[in-house]
Amino acid sequence: MPLVDIGERLRGLTGGAAVAFRLDPREYADQYFAVLSATLRDIGSETDTHTIYVSVTNPAALVWSLAQALDVKQDRISFVDAISHIMMNYRDPLPNASYIESPRMLEDIMLRVEYLLRRNKATRAIVVIDSVNSLAIHNPRDLLSEFFHIMLNNLKSRQVLAIVLSVSEDATSELDQMLSLIVDETIEVGRGGN
């Protein structure tokens, strides 16, 4: 999908949809920023919308600095940060972030997302999970598959738009096959197709 069409594509998704964005590792930075911009600025800034960003690859502080560059208001985004502790990047915690000790604490991630959904009574909620690849490094595949199945079904039942980021060169990989079973749609960013 061309980078300029991401925001339009996201606007067309209903609450309760789960979509995976597959980023090309050779163009990761540009594609990541394009997806982040479309998610946080294009649809996340719509009236009465709140985004919960689950950080497993990029620490919440980095994502928040990018969100500020996109003029995202602090009350429009919350973080569940599962990477800062193990990266030893926990000096200045964000007030809108909840920190988890490890990406292996999948149940804690689900509970924090649930808490933030209940606390932020927005009409439209978005949950971004960054990324399935990082979670796969820290967790066995069967446990990860169960986590995504439970998490995404819960979000769908609550009409929450779920966005899962992944990095892959091979659509036939075991990780991509698992992801295809749990999301409604996989969009290849920057490759002109889905």
C-alpha positions in Angstrom: 0.0 0.0 0.0 1.4 3.4 -0.9 2.3 5.4 2.2 -0.1 8.2 1.4 -3.1 5.8 1.5 -2.6 4.5 5.0 -4.7 7.1 6.8 -7.6 6.7 4.2 -7.5 2.9 4.6 -7.6 3.2 8.5 -10.6 5.7 8.3 -12.5 3.0 6.3 -12.1 0.4 9.1 -14.8 0.0 11.6 -14.4 -0.5 15.3 -13.9 -4.1 16.1 -11.5 -4.6 13.1 -8.0 -6.0 13.6 -5.4 -5.1 11.0 -1.7 -6.0 10.7 0.7 -3.6 8.9 3.7 -5.5 7.5 6.7 -3.2 7.3 9.6 -3.7 5.0 12.8 -3.9 7.2 14.8 -2.0 4.5 12.4 0.9 4.8 11.3 0.5 8.4 11.9 4.0 9.7 9.9 5.7 6.9 7.1 3.1 6.9 6.9 3.1 10.7 6.5 6.9 10.9 3.9 6.8 8.1 1.8 4.2 10.0 2.3 6.1 13.3 1.3 9.4 11.6 -1.8 7.8 10.0 -2.8 6.2 13.3 -2.1 9.0 15.8 -2.7 12.1 13.7 -5.1 11.1 11.0 -7.6 8.9 12.9 -6.3 9.3 16.5 -7.1 13.0 16.5 -10.7 12.6 15.5 -13.2 13.8 18.0 -13.5 11.6 21.1 -10.8 9.1 20.1 -8.2 7.6 22.4 -5.2 5.5 21.4 -3.5 3.0 23.6 0.0 2.2 22.3 1.6 -1.0 23.5 5.4 -0.5 23.2 7.4 -3.7 22.8 9.9 -2.5 20.2 10.2 1.3 20.7 10.0 2.7 24.2 7.1 4.9 25.1 9.4 8.0 25.4 10.5 7.6 21.8 6.9 7.1 20.5 5.7 10.1 22.6 8.4 12.3 21.1 7.2 11.3 17.6 3.6 11.9 18.6 4.5 15.4 19.9 6.1 16.1 16.5 2.7 15.1 15.0 0.9 17.5 17.4 -0.8 14.7 19.3 -2.3 15.9 22.6 -1.2 14.0 25.7 -4.8 13.3 26.7 -5.4 11.4 23.4 -2.8 8.7 23.9 -1.8 6.3 26.7 1.1 3.8 26.7 1.7 0.3 28.0 5.5 0.1 27.8 6.9 -3.4 28.1 10.4 -2.6 26.8 11.9 0.4 28.7 12.7 -1.7 31.8 14.8 -4.3 30.0 16.4 -1.5 27.9 17.3 0.3 31.1 15.6 3.3 29.7 13.3 4.1 32.6 14.8 7.3 34.1 11.9 9.7 33.3 8.6 7.8 33.2 5.8 9.5 31.3 2.7 10.4 33.2 0.5 8.8 30.5 2.4 5.5 30.5 2.1 2.3 32.4 5.3 0.3 32.7 5.7 -3.4 32.6 8.9 -5.2 33.5 9.1 -7.5 30.5 7.5 -8.4 27.1 7.1 -11.8 28.6 4.4 -10.5 30.9 1.6 -11.0 28.4 -1.2 -11.2 31.0 0.0 -7.9 32.5 -0.1 -6.3 29.0 -3.7 -7.4 28.6 -4.8 -6.2 32.0 -3.2 -2.8 31.5 -4.9 -2.4 28.2 -8.2 -3.4 29.7 -7.7 -0.9 32.6 -6.9 1.9 30.1 -9.9 1.1 28.0 -12.1 1.4 31.0 -10.4 4.6 32.3 -10.6 6.4 29.0 -14.3 6.5 28.0 -13.7 7.6 24.4 -16.3 6.8 21.8 -13.6 5.3 19.5 -10.6 3.4 20.9 -7.6 2.3 19.0 -5.0 -0.2 20.3 -1.6 -0.3 18.6 0.7 -3.3 19.3 4.3 -2.6 18.3 5.3 -5.3 17.4 4.6 -9.0 16.9 8.2 -9.6 16.0 9.5 -8.3 19.4 6.9 -10.2 21.3 8.0 -13.4 19.4 11.6 -12.9 20.5 10.5 -13.0 24.2 7.6 -15.6 24.1 7.0 -19.1 22.8 4.9 -19.1 19.6 2.0 -21.1 21.1 1.7 -18.7 24.1 2.0 -15.7 21.7 -0.7 -17.1 19.5 -3.0 -17.6 22.5 -2.2 -14.0 23.7 -3.2 -12.5 20.4 -6.3 -14.7 20.0 -7.6 -13.6 23.5 -6.5 -10.0 23.2 -7.8 -9.3 19.7 -11.1 -11.1 20.3 -11.6 -9.0 23.4 -10.9 -5.8 21.5 -13.2 -6.8 18.6 -16.0 -7.6 21.1 -15.6 -4.0 22.5 -15.5 -2.4 19.0 -11.9 -1.3 19.4 -9.8 -0.9 16.3 -6.6 -3.1 16.8 -3.5 -2.3 14.8 -0.6 -4.8 14.9 2.8 -3.9 13.5 5.1 -6.6 12.1 8.4 -6.6 10.1 8.8 -9.3 7.6 10.4 -10.1 4.3 8.7 -13.5 3.9 4.9 -13.7 4.0 5.2 -17.5 4.4 7.0 -17.3 7.7 5.5 -19.0 10.8 5.0 -15.7 12.5 3.2 -14.2 9.5 1.0 -17.3 9.2 0.0 -17.0 12.9 -0.8 -13.4 12.4 -2.9 -14.1 9.3 -5.1 -16.3 11.5 -5.9 -13.6 14.1 -6.3 -10.4 12.1 -9.0 -9.5 9.6 -6.6 -8.0 7.1 -2.8 -7.7 6.5 -1.6 -4.7 4.7 1.9 -4.6 3.2 3.1 -1.0 3.6 4.9 0.5 0.6 4.7 -2.5 -1.7 1.5 -1.4 -3.4 -0.7 -4.3 -2.3 -2.3 -6.2 0.6 
